[in-house]
Amino acid sequence: MHRIYNFSAGPSMLPMEVLNRAAAEMCDYKGSGMSVMEMSHRSKVYDAIITDTEARLRSIMGIPENYEVLFLQGGASQQFAMVPLNLLKNGADYAVTGEFSGKAYKEAQKFGKVHLTATGEANHFTRIPSQDELVIAADSDYLHICANNTIYGTTWPYIPQVDIPVVADMSSCILSEPVDVSRYGMIYAGAQKNMAPAGLTVAIIRKDLITEPQPITPTMLNYGVHAKAKSMYNTPPCYQIYILGLVLEWLESIGGLTGIEKINRNKAGILYDYLDNSSYFTPIADKGSRSMMNVTFKAPTVEADEAFVKATAAAGFSNLKGHRAVGHMRASIYNAMPTEGVEKLVEFMKDFEKNA
Ligand SMILES: *Cc1c(COP(=O)(O)O)cnc(C)c1O
């Protein structure tokens, strides 16, 4: 078997421990005589899986009792419509700090009055607006932010202090460090970066925010319907939920979110330290807004960027090409990327710099 260091922004690496366990349990899950993919979502065996996964997520993230945990489909992108359909009554505030928050802002406009809280467009989304720069409309029901900007490699270094609930897209940073859930009205995340394979979206919503949605809301986009049915209104993404359970067990084994945060800070530090000291490569995001999960950087010229990406691929590092919106390079170093992968990449970059 040959595994490479995969720096993909998503779907991305899963821990080897999880892949091995899934492989071992694939054909006969705990004596059931079938795989998790093949069993009824209403069976006793499966009920234990989904119940256990939710309990582990609640425990590891410290999700308070007054929050629902929903296992949904449609990706984080479906939440761009689901959030306003369910939460927008009078108006909503959206901070645009990159591609996904821009998409969410645009989608919400279909469902009501939407106010632009702040935008990072003028500085090419290289930094997150400060608290002073956030202007909230008087009648907004919530403020939507994208906590970690996967494409631009920036992260909100603070939780906005506002009088309305904060709704955060945490697709690319959930489970990477401890988070005070009680400071958010809602958190949602597509699974394929830090949780599980694509196909599962986790939504964590304060129960009092789940009220009558807008009248046009399709049944499948109604949080209340999914909450009442305990994520079993229809067939949930069964296998992804099972893998999330295994990922959570793996996180528990390495010290939970404080354990993984320490590893992640060190990992990102290795790469940023090198970038800060390199006379060849330059980090793109502002220092105060840097992401611990997605590191964007560039070489002196576009041609050098291309040569570097080509050389990394030949050396067994994959997916270091930046998103087409930014260009240059991006190393996504989610939870499952081992420290060794980042160390090896930095060694490679040092050699590349020396020979340039
Ligand atoms: C990947 C990503 C999305 C899109 O997720 P889908 O599951 O593909 O819809 C949205 N927001 C953020 C922050 C992401 O990283």
The ligand as an SDF file (V2000), in Angstrom:
LIG
                    3D

 15 15  0  0  0  0  0  0  0  0999 V2000
  -16.2530   23.3140    1.5370 C   0  0  0  0  0  0  0  0  0  0  0  0
  -16.9860   24.4370    2.1150 C   0  0  0  0  0  0  0  0  0  0  0  0
  -18.3300   24.7210    1.7660 C   0  0  0  0  0  0  0  0  0  0  0  0
  -19.0640   23.9450    0.7100 C   0  0  0  0  0  0  0  0  0  0  0  0
  -19.3960   22.7150    1.2070 O   0  0  0  0  0  0  0  0  0  0  0  0
  -20.3090   21.7040    0.3810 P   0  0  0  0  0  0  0  0  0  0  0  0
  -20.4730   20.6030    1.3830 O   0  0  0  0  0  0  0  0  0  0  0  0
  -19.5400   21.3170   -0.8260 O   0  0  0  0  0  0  0  0  0  0  0  0
  -21.5830   22.3670    0.0550 O   0  0  0  0  0  0  0  0  0  0  0  0
  -18.9620   25.7600    2.4010 C   0  0  0  0  0  0  0  0  0  0  0  0
  -18.3360   26.5080    3.3320 N   0  0  0  0  0  0  0  0  0  0  0  0
  -17.0530   26.2750    3.6770 C   0  0  0  0  0  0  0  0  0  0  0  0
  -16.4070   27.1220    4.7090 C   0  0  0  0  0  0  0  0  0  0  0  0
  -16.3470   25.2380    3.0830 C   0  0  0  0  0  0  0  0  0  0  0  0
  -15.0660   25.0140    3.4290 O   0  0  0  0  0  0  0  0  0  0  0  0
  1  2  1  0
  2  3  1  0
  2 14  2  0
  3  4  1  0
  3 10  2  0
  4  5  1  0
  5  6  1  0
  6  7  2  0
  6  8  1  0
  6  9  1  0
 10 11  1  0
 11 12  2  0
 12 13  1  0
 12 14  1  0
 14 15  1  0
M  END
$$$$
